[in-house]
């Protein structure tokens, strides 16, 4: 069964999968035939995690700005 689409994963599940991929890459019994596939999946997971962190940071900043009565920060371009 193929792995789930990256976009459908929660942040916690993406981190778990990244840790599993890292453990596999550090293993002496690395399956070289699947190396590029695992690295590509890891890159997609890292991208997802970075996007989720950035989005959450912006959301928290907006909430805090609203509490302080100030203008909400603009999303990055």
N, C-alpha and C positions, 0 to 999 in steps of 0.2 A: 504494500500500500504506500503511495507517495506521501511525503510529509505535507502537513497543512500549509496553505498559502501563508506567507509571512504576515500579510496585512490582517489576517483573521486571529492572530495570536495576541494574547495579553502580554504586557511588559514582562511579568514574572515568568510566563511560559517561554518567552523569547530568551530570557537570561538563562533559564534552565537548559534550553537547547544549545545555547552558546557554550555553556559549561561542558555539556556532553561532547560537543564537537571538539572543544579544546582538549578534553581528556583523550579523545580518540587520536588527535593529532600528536599528542605527547607520548602516545603508546609506541613501543618499539615494534609492534606488529601492525603498523600503519598499512592500510590497503591503498597502495599508490594509484591503483586504477580508479579510485573514487576521490582522490585528493582534491582535484580542481573543483569537483562538485561540492565537496564539504566546505572548501574555502569560499566558494561563491555563495553558498547558503549562509555561512557565518557573516559575510559582508552584508548580505541583505538583512540579517537579524540585527547587526550593529546599526545599520541605517535606521531601521524601525525603532530601536531603543533610543537613538539620538533624537529622532523626531518626537517620540513620546515625551522624553525629558524636556525638550524645548517647548512643546505645547503645554505641558503641565506647569513649567516655570512661568510662562506667559499668563496662564490662567490664574496662578497664585498671585502674580503681580497685579493683575486686574482686580482680584478680590481685595487685596490689601489697599490698593489705590481707592477703591470704592469705600472701604471702611474709613480711610483717612479723608475722604471727600475730595480727593484730587483727581486729575484726569487719568484715565486708564492708559497704560502704555500701548503703543501701536505695535502690531506684529511686524517682525523683520521682513524686509522686502525679498 
